[in-house]
């Protein structure tokens, strides 16, 4: 009888815990979105997704400045002490090791590995991070909210991601913090080989050979939005709203959300 009760209660307890983690994840995105809006209020533009003299920016190709949007909103997140530890006379690859750990706000509590769990939208389809992207946070961007002509409620600002592999740190404007809206990739939707390879690479990310079979499998995964939650992904639009969107969302709607100026009507999502 006791074993039966445990078997019945355990899934309910796990579901309740995941519900709490999902709520905390949503709150993280709400605070990040508010910080982006406060940055806009102070500077009259959203922060650049990536600061770099030249482009395009590709994952796995360190060099240049590559400071990302996440580090630029630290003052708006009440992280002034962390902000002061950055030396902006040097590149993002020359910073002290003491700031390599991301603020807890940038990590989804459902992620077993921690690290950066949220990224800005740089484009509506697979493409390098460049100055001509259709999103709102991209290479040397400076988008004003009024320039989002498709409507702020219908334009993706930031969303959840699975952590990148060999893509950079949380304060860099690489695929570590910028993703395209071409499709969803969620942990629950990975096939067996990809899931095993993903776990291996993430758990040994620092010392794993990038040419190993596992790393090559994971490198082939699309650098899109997605989450550790099994049934959906949190997305924040430019108007400040945060929604939990089903991973079965029509791909064409997701792409339209990733484009600030295509003139297309976005349906319910």
Secondary structure, DSSP 8 states (H G I E B T S, - for coil): -HHHHHHHHHHHHHHHHHHHHHHHHHHHHHHHHHHHHHHHHHHSS---SEE-SS--B-TT---S--EEHHHHTTGGGT-HHHHHT--TTS-GGGS-GGG-S--GGGS-TT-SS-S--EEEEEESSS--B-TT-SSSS-BT----GGG-TT-GGGSEEEEE----SSS--TTBSSTTTEEEEEEE--GGG--HHHHHHHHHHHHTTTTS-TTSHHHHHHHTS--EE--SSSS-EEEEETTS-EEEE-TTS-HHHHHHHT-SSS-------
